[in-house]
Amino acid sequence: MDGRLRVPLRRGGITRASQAARTYAWPLEMRTPGAARRAVRGALTGWGVAEADIDVAELLTSEVVTNSVRHVREELRVGGVVKVRVRVMDGRLRVDVTDPEPGFPQLMAASDTDEGHRGMAVVAGCADRWGWHPAAGGKTVWWTQVLEVRGRRNE
């Protein structure tokens, strides 16, 4: 130790010491979106993220993981998993969802009577930024959120 006092820097209610990423993996099953929501909520709660930000992260996680479970082609399902990586850095949350389907996510306009096709529109509407990129054996869909600080949003 160099004798200096180390005080964690606070940004968005998160200390640097608590900003380690968490990565989870689940099989491509119908119960996986619920497990992903609970894992993300647990990590963010433990890191002291504001409840409103947790609610948004939970919703977006659910939408993207549900897309993975529903839209990965049958031949890619055997042994296939969906991975969720959660991290907070400099007052921003980033979540990456990786699945074995190489096809890119599609932002679709759903009609009033459609029961689906809104997942990526929800992500586009709620995230501060989002995108996707090819990943080894599939693709990764990601988004970021600016986290609240003392009751107001970071600029």
One Martini backbone bead per residue (centre of mass of N, CA, C, O) as a GRO file, in nm:
protein
  155
    1MET     BB    1   0.099   0.034   0.019
    2ASP     BB    2   0.113   0.401  -0.030
    3GLY     BB    3  -0.069   0.566   0.208
    4ARG     BB    4  -0.323   0.625   0.064
    5LEU     BB    5  -0.638   0.728   0.056
    6ARG     BB    6  -0.923   0.538  -0.038
    7VAL     BB    7  -1.188   0.679  -0.226
    8PRO     BB    8  -1.473   0.636  -0.358
    9LEU     BB    9  -1.614   0.716  -0.653
   10ARG     BB   10  -1.910   0.890  -0.730
   11ARG     BB   11  -2.151   0.759  -0.978
   12GLY     BB   12  -2.472   0.713  -0.985
   13GLY     BB   13  -2.437   0.542  -0.706
   14ILE     BB   14  -2.151   0.435  -0.793
   15THR     BB   15  -1.878   0.254  -0.731
   16ARG     BB   16  -1.587   0.155  -0.855
   17ALA     BB   17  -1.580  -0.115  -0.690
   18SER     BB   18  -1.885  -0.197  -0.826
   19GLN     BB   19  -1.811  -0.213  -1.163
   20ALA     BB   20  -1.821  -0.488  -1.224
   21ALA     BB   21  -1.883  -0.730  -1.427
   22ARG     BB   22  -2.161  -0.926  -1.538
   23THR     BB   23  -2.208  -1.274  -1.632
   24TYR     BB   24  -2.458  -1.454  -1.813
   25ALA     BB   25  -2.611  -1.791  -1.867
   26TRP     BB   26  -2.861  -1.938  -2.090
   27PRO     BB   27  -3.091  -2.110  -2.212
   28LEU     BB   28  -3.324  -2.145  -2.485
   29GLU     BB   29  -3.587  -2.049  -2.287
   30MET     BB   30  -3.887  -1.932  -2.163
   31ARG     BB   31  -3.752  -1.866  -1.865
   32THR     BB   32  -3.506  -1.673  -1.924
   33PRO     BB   33  -3.614  -1.377  -1.904
   34GLY     BB   34  -3.668  -1.394  -1.596
   35ALA     BB   35  -3.378  -1.457  -1.510
   36ALA     BB   36  -3.254  -1.200  -1.632
   37ARG     BB   37  -3.411  -0.992  -1.472
   38ARG     BB   38  -3.318  -1.085  -1.190
   39ALA     BB   39  -3.013  -1.049  -1.235
   40VAL     BB   40  -3.011  -0.749  -1.304
   41ARG     BB   41  -3.152  -0.649  -1.051
   42GLY     BB   42  -2.946  -0.763  -0.849
   43ALA     BB   43  -2.695  -0.613  -0.946
   44LEU     BB   44  -2.809  -0.317  -0.934
   45THR     BB   45  -2.888  -0.319  -0.641
   46GLY     BB   46  -2.600  -0.383  -0.530
   47TRP     BB   47  -2.490  -0.103  -0.678
   48GLY     BB   48  -2.715   0.138  -0.629
   49VAL     BB   49  -2.935   0.167  -0.825
   50ALA     BB   50  -3.193   0.316  -0.935
   51GLU     BB   51  -3.511   0.209  -0.971
   52ALA     BB   52  -3.579   0.335  -1.247
   53ASP     BB   53  -3.331   0.209  -1.391
   54ILE     BB   54  -3.398  -0.084  -1.332
   55ASP     BB   55  -3.666  -0.097  -1.481
   56VAL     BB   56  -3.549  -0.043  -1.761
   57ALA     BB   57  -3.339  -0.273  -1.769
   58GLU     BB   58  -3.545  -0.499  -1.734
   59LEU     BB   59  -3.710  -0.446  -1.988
   60LEU     BB   60  -3.478  -0.463  -2.200
   61THR     BB   61  -3.387  -0.743  -2.128
   62SER     BB   62  -3.652  -0.884  -2.190
   63GLU     BB   63  -3.675  -0.811  -2.490
   64VAL     BB   64  -3.402  -0.934  -2.594
   65VAL     BB   65  -3.422  -1.218  -2.474
   66THR     BB   66  -3.689  -1.291  -2.605
   67ASN     BB   67  -3.582  -1.273  -2.892
   68SER     BB   68  -3.384  -1.502  -2.863
   69VAL     BB   69  -3.584  -1.726  -2.789
   70ARG     BB   70  -3.775  -1.685  -3.050
   71HIS     BB   71  -3.542  -1.631  -3.310
   72VAL     BB   72  -3.380  -1.871  -3.294
   73ARG     BB   73  -3.288  -2.110  -3.474
   74GLU     BB   74  -3.320  -2.444  -3.443
   75GLU     BB   75  -3.018  -2.527  -3.529
   76LEU     BB   76  -2.903  -2.323  -3.281
   77ARG     BB   77  -3.019  -2.446  -3.003
   78VAL     BB   78  -2.826  -2.664  -2.965
   79GLY     BB   79  -2.645  -2.551  -2.698
   80GLY     BB   80  -2.764  -2.282  -2.679
   81VAL     BB   81  -2.709  -1.938  -2.572
   82VAL     BB   82  -2.766  -1.669  -2.348
   83LYS     BB   83  -2.594  -1.363  -2.296
   84VAL     BB   84  -2.532  -1.147  -2.006
   85ARG     BB   85  -2.397  -0.816  -1.980
   86VAL     BB   86  -2.307  -0.618  -1.690
   87ARG     BB   87  -2.235  -0.256  -1.664
   88VAL     BB   88  -2.059   0.013  -1.483
   89MET     BB   89  -1.964   0.343  -1.619
   90ASP     BB   90  -1.963   0.663  -1.567
   91GLY     BB   91  -2.293   0.660  -1.523
   92ARG     BB   92  -2.321   0.388  -1.701
   93LEU     BB   93  -2.515   0.156  -1.860
   94ARG     BB   94  -2.432  -0.179  -1.983
   95VAL     BB   95  -2.588  -0.406  -2.217
   96ASP     BB   96  -2.526  -0.746  -2.324
   97VAL     BB   97  -2.666  -0.957  -2.587
   98THR     BB   98  -2.597  -1.300  -2.661
   99ASP     BB   99  -2.638  -1.499  -2.959
  100PRO     BB  100  -2.650  -1.752  -3.225
  101GLU     BB  101  -2.779  -1.536  -3.406
  102PRO     BB  102  -2.670  -1.355  -3.692
  103GLY     BB  103  -2.905  -1.192  -3.714
  104PHE     BB  104  -3.042  -0.894  -3.715
  105PRO     BB  105  -3.211  -0.662  -3.569
  106GLN     BB  106  -3.555  -0.545  -3.592
  107LEU     BB  107  -3.718  -0.249  -3.665
  108MET     BB  108  -4.062  -0.241  -3.606
  109ALA     BB  109  -4.390  -0.179  -3.721
  110ALA     BB  110  -4.660  -0.198  -3.525
  111SER     BB  111  -4.966  -0.270  -3.490
  112ASP     BB  112  -5.238  -0.249  -3.282
  113THR     BB  113  -5.285  -0.583  -3.320
  114ASP     BB  114  -5.019  -0.663  -3.241
  115GLU     BB  115  -4.841  -0.896  -3.020
  116GLY     BB  116  -4.575  -0.795  -3.153
  117HIS     BB  117  -4.284  -0.626  -3.269
  118ARG     BB  118  -4.163  -0.419  -3.011
  119GLY     BB  119  -3.883  -0.462  -2.878
  120MET     BB  120  -3.689  -0.261  -3.039
  121ALA     BB  121  -3.866  -0.011  -2.994
  122VAL     BB  122  -3.827  -0.006  -2.691
  123VAL     BB  123  -3.524   0.022  -2.695
  124ALA     BB  124  -3.510   0.282  -2.871
  125GLY     BB  125  -3.699   0.452  -2.662
  126CYS     BB  126  -3.522   0.393  -2.376
  127ALA     BB  127  -3.250   0.422  -2.476
  128ASP     BB  128  -2.972   0.613  -2.535
  129ARG     BB  129  -2.832   0.356  -2.664
  130TRP     BB  130  -2.795   0.139  -2.961
  131GLY     BB  131  -2.703  -0.200  -3.082
  132TRP     BB  132  -2.496  -0.403  -3.306
  133HIS     BB  133  -2.295  -0.715  -3.341
  134PRO     BB  134  -2.091  -0.931  -3.426
  135ALA     BB  135  -2.029  -1.263  -3.305
  136ALA     BB  136  -1.920  -1.538  -3.189
  137GLY     BB  137  -2.169  -1.730  -3.311
  138GLY     BB  138  -2.325  -1.435  -3.374
  139LYS     BB  139  -2.474  -1.185  -3.159
  140THR     BB  140  -2.488  -0.838  -3.035
  141VAL     BB  141  -2.694  -0.667  -2.811
  142TRP     BB  142  -2.702  -0.316  -2.718
  143TRP     BB  143  -2.706  -0.087  -2.427
  144THR     BB  144  -2.765   0.242  -2.285
  145GLN     BB  145  -2.756   0.423  -1.965
  146VAL     BB  146  -2.825   0.695  -1.790
  147LEU     BB  147  -2.778   0.765  -1.464
  148GLU     BB  148  -2.884   0.858  -1.174
  149VAL     BB  149  -2.845   1.169  -0.974
  150ARG     BB  150  -2.997   1.277  -0.714
  151GLY     BB  151  -3.286   1.274  -0.894
  152ARG     BB  152  -3.117   1.309  -1.162
  153ARG     BB  153  -2.992   1.337  -1.467
  154ASN     BB  154  -2.743   1.292  -1.654
  155GLU     BB  155  -2.543   1.489  -1.902
   0.00000   0.00000   0.00000
